[in-house]
Amino acid sequence: MTILSRKNNLGTALMNFRKQFPGEYEFFPITWSLPNDYQDLLAYHDCRQQGKAQTFIVKPEASCQGRGIYLTRNIE
């Protein structure tokens, strides 16, 4: 239950399923767990650059009730 109840663990598990079954797990946005997935985030950002700024939602690992969540367009 710990894996499903913490957003960082759930995101990692869903991304692992998406890699194994790409057609079945497209119902959620792409998720990165930083700093472990930073290179994947950079690769995604570089391949999606088309003059249009992308907005990313940043969520802290161990907060609740929306504390610490913010939007950014700067991946650094």
N, C-alpha and C positions, 0 to 999 in steps of 0.2 A: 504494500500500500504506500510505502514511502516514495517509491518511484512515481506513482500516479498522483500523489498529493502535493508534491513540490513542483513548481512550474519549470525549474531548470532541468530536473530529472525527466519530467514528462516530455519536454521539448527534445531532449537528447534521444529518448526512446522513440518518439514519433519520427524523428529524422532518420534513425537507423532503419525503421520499418519502411520509410519512403525510399531509401536506397535499395532495399530488397524488393519492394513491390511498388514501383513508381506510379503505376496506374491506379492503384487502390488508395494511396495516401496523399491525395492532392487537396484534401478538405481543410487544410490549415496553412498558414503562411510559413515560408521558409524561416527556420529558427537557427540561430548560432549561439553557442555557449562560449563566451569569451573568458579567458584568453585561448582556450583549447582550439576553437574553430576560427581563429582570426584569419588564417591563410585562406580558408574557404570563403569567408566574408569578403576578403580583398579580391579573390578571383570572381565572385559573383558581381561585385561592384564594378570591376574593370570590364567585364563582358556586357554589362547592362548600360554602360555609359553611352548615351545618345543625345547629349545636350540637355537632357531633362533631369533636374535634381530629384533624387530619391529621398524619401523620408523614412527613417528607421525609428522603431519604438525600442527604447532601452529600459529594461526592467532589472532592478537589483535582485540578487539571488535569494536573499532571506528577509524580504520585507513583506508587508501585507497591507491591505486596504488602500492600495494605490500609492503608497509612500515611495518616493524615489523614482517614480516612472517619469520619463521625459522623452521628447521627440528631438531628433537631430538629423541633420543632413551631412554632417562631417563624421566619417567613420573612424578618424583618428581619435 
